[in-house]
């Protein structure tokens, strides 16, 4: 029974999370300040949202390296339309989301129709979208967004009292949780999820099984662009600035959460809950180390070690699962 | 059904445990929390003062030198100085780190922001919690901080660099600028002032590239950019390299191309990184301020602000070690820029 439970990767990840929690709680008195922790979670929202479609993409044995650039580009489009063309902020937001979707559609169509590996396609569009962001912003940072827009990143859904101290729950965290639930629902309960896993497991078999492989691929990358556009709203709002060099490496943060979450990089196996746990593990680790006063250089090293350990562990789990079959 | 629900129930259980853990810890922390709204000034007197100092990034000469000064001030004043920053010049990492510093209840946070706007929300949040905010090296939005410790007036820097260029390459020199990032506030201010000063004093000088070349706080990239510029502009006579990594980077390119006789290079960098290029004649003169003094003055200002000795409207501020500083509005100015040459460069070890 215990052995079976430990075979569930989510359980293992959850135990890791608990260990981190316990460790940091004992290590630093500030860690259990729930309000601060929730406030800090605002910065996880953009990478967290991106990690959900990234779970699907990696489940098909693909990858999308361009999402960071998409976030930067959409932020700039939002900012330029609002500042230079006096668009209402809602219109500018809609345009940003549409641009993200279009960018995702470019990734999807090139990789599915022309059958170019997504690694190559998105490596190219990573530079392309970043270039567009620099081009249309003329490398100028855009800020002074209206208060209504600030709500996305800085607003609170509700607050409650914990031992007399108010605790605010960020609205952005709510948006992330909605994304997670939708992602988990699609992966587990719909044909899209089943087809995605089938495609990742064996693309040739998927084709013979009459799965619309090209449409599926196109759809997943487009959806990733869409989520990138949405994430850019939260990202731009929380930092209050649209910059062409924003969101550098955001794609890697998203990919790291997916991989730690147990989604196999070679495709065929995925878990949205695992991705969420992966995101929390990386986030809590960075937060806790920063709170403990560990210098940034070492934080980077420790997170790197965590990734390697996870990769090894995942491989070991996969082999064990293979043997027991 | 049970099987599918299992991971989710685990997650729910987890959330419950997290909340339980927090409420337990919250009890212990409550007296401390209760004191913070009322005890902004009180906290400074009773316990040891804790100052957080954040550079634009860690691991480069310039900010290592500032760290030495900041730590020295901490020792001199008997306060704790923690010095940390992002490993890349990334404002989002600074925002996240400051967020944790707010939770850690620093008495003052001193930051050299990578973006004046993106840093301001989190600084305002810190100020609402009674934390004194000092910006140093480069400013945030003025209403997001208490004081800005400015290394030198921007005019002073812009003018002395222009003068060095005119002296070396003549009053009709054709030049370009190499900056860090195109959004870097310091560099943009200097370039604006250089342009104004050029138009007034050296109208014959020509900027060959209205948009400055970007080197992204990356020395190798600065070398590449400078080498490319030598090819792109065959009649180039002068290069201003405006960051502490762009100048040695550009000097390397000039030396490799053997173009030191044809092109005058100046800018800002630490003396240590430029020593070899000055001694071998690639670069004659460049400017900077005393960087350890900048770190020293910053911590000094932070401590004075926490103790309530430094308030808006003060006009003089003396640290003992630094006598040239003065206050203009909410800016504390370190002094005039230093010009480094073959004769004095070996006196400085940063």
Interface residues (C-beta under 8 A of the other chain):
Chain A: X8 X10 X11 X14 X17 X18 X21 X25 X29 X30 X31 X32 X33 X34 X36 X37 X39 X40 X43 X139 X140 X141 X143 X144 X154 X162 X163 X164 X165 X188 X239 X240 X241 X243 X245 X246 X247 X248 X271 X273 X276 X277 X286 X287 X290 X291 X293 X295 X296 X297 X300
Chain B: X4 X6 X7 X8 X10 X11 X14 X17 X18 X19 X21 X22 X23 X24 X25 X26 X27 X28 X29 X30 X33 X34 X58 X59 X82 X84 X85 X86 X87 X88 X90 X91 X92 X93 X95 X96 X97 X99 X100 X102 X103 X104 X105 X115 X117 X118 X120 X121 X181 X182 X183 X211 X214
